[in-house]
Amino acid sequence: MKNLLQNSSFELIVRWLLGAIFLIACVHKIAEPAKFAKIIYGYYLFPNVSINLFAITLPYLELFAGIALILGIYPRSAALIINTMLLVFIIAISINLIRGHAFDCGCFFLGDSSHASSALQLLSRDIFCFFIGLPVLLFNHHRKWCLYQSGSILGNLPARMRCAQI
């Protein structure tokens, strides 16, 4: 497993996969922000005044982070943004799952009941994506097909605080 996490080809595949997932997920949200705003409202977690702002900015954040991962433009930063969004999605889905609240996540389709997933499926998918984002975030070697390398997470720590590299 350690060799796989140090493999730049594996990191490239994971980076492209995660980037593609987020590019696909943002297309319909950018095209129909009003429908996406209704979906965000359906979570019943956010103040009404912030919903339109979320509906407009979140898809573009997904777009730019996905492009950054695919092109290799500061991939560690893009992976941090994506994993942060995924963590927020996981928390939001978990809260609504605990509440027993039925909702459309708005991930890949807006309000299309033929593509509805259960909350457990959504939660599982987001957890899976979160974990595949970790190798990109923690990768400390030269990246393949990367326009701008991110610095090493461990390289920025003082020598006495560094653990063995992953």
C-alpha positions, 0 to 999 in steps of 0.5 A, a space after each residue: 500500500 505504501 508503494 502505491 501511495 508513493 506511485 506518481 502514476 497512481 496519483 495521476 489517475 486518482 487526481 484525474 478521476 476526482 477532477 473529472 467527477 467534480 467537472 461532471 458534477 458542476 455542469 448542470 449546477 452552473 447551467 441551472 443555478 435556480 434549481 440548484 438553489 432550491 435543492 440547497 434550500 431543501 437541506 434545511 441547514 443554511 440561512 435563506 440569505 446565503 442559499 443563492 450565494 452558495 448556489 452561484 459560487 459552489 459550482 464554480 469552486 467545483 469547476 476550478 478545483 476539478 480543472 486544477 486537479 486535471 491540469 495539475 495546477 497546485 493539485 494539493 490545494 485543489 485536493 484540499 478544497 475538494 476534500 473540504 467540500 466533500 467533508 461539508 457534503 458528508 456532514 450535511 447528508 449525515 444530518 439529513 439522514 439522522 433527521 430522516 429527511 428525504 432530499 435531492 443532493 443535487 450532485 449530478 442531476 437537478 430534481 430528476 427523480 429517475 436518478 434519485 439515490 438513497 442518502 446512504 448511497 450519497 454518503 457512501 459515494 462522498 466518503 469514497 471520494 473523500 478517501 480517494 482525495 487523500 492520496 492527492 493531498 498527501 502525495 510528497 513526490 514529483 507529480 506526473 503531468 503537473 503544471 505547477 507542483 504544490 510543496 510537500 506537506 512534510 517538507 514545510 515542518 521543522 525537521 524535529 516535527 517530521 514523521 517518516 514520509 508516506 
